[in-house]
Amino acid sequence: MVKRGRPPLPIIGWREWVGLPDFGIEAIKAKVDTGARSSSLHAFDLRVFERDGEDWVRFEVHPVQRKRDRTVTVEARVLEFRSVRSSSGKATTRPVIVTSITLLGSSWPVELTLASRDEMGFRMLLGREAFRRRFLVDAGRSYCGGKPQRKKKPKT
């Protein structure tokens, strides 16, 4: 059923390039997962600390899949610690942060759980709470927002 008076939602594919501007990350490949409620970011060397009476976390991110040559260090205020059940059924407690993401020219805040995703194919998982009422997902498409341009290496 099509609702009248409301513009159609933009379509995204099962994987997309998203930006994390608060972290200085222009593009990170994310799996769009309608089966996952929350979103998750690959983070390692997590260290929780206190600042002005609040919990904060410092962590490292490798924004490029299967590459470890670029590392981004991030500090963020912890929203909460949440029990999250993985696809294998194992529950773990993870820090949750809020940050802005960009996709298809839009930017909005999302909650991200932080976890080691070394064994996973994607550095980021975009769960349905992050895109509900913003986008429709076409599971047969990829990169509806386009691919980032590769930076050319200077000739030596």
PyMOL commands that set and color helices and strands:
alter all, ss='L'
color gray80, all
select helices_A, chain A and resi 21-23+128-131
alter helices_A, ss='H'
color red, helices_A
select strands_A, chain A and resi 11-13+15-20+25-33+39-42+44-51+54-61+72-77+80-85+91-103+106-115+124-127+136-138
alter strands_A, ss='S'
color yellow, strands_A
deselect
rebuild
show_as cartoon
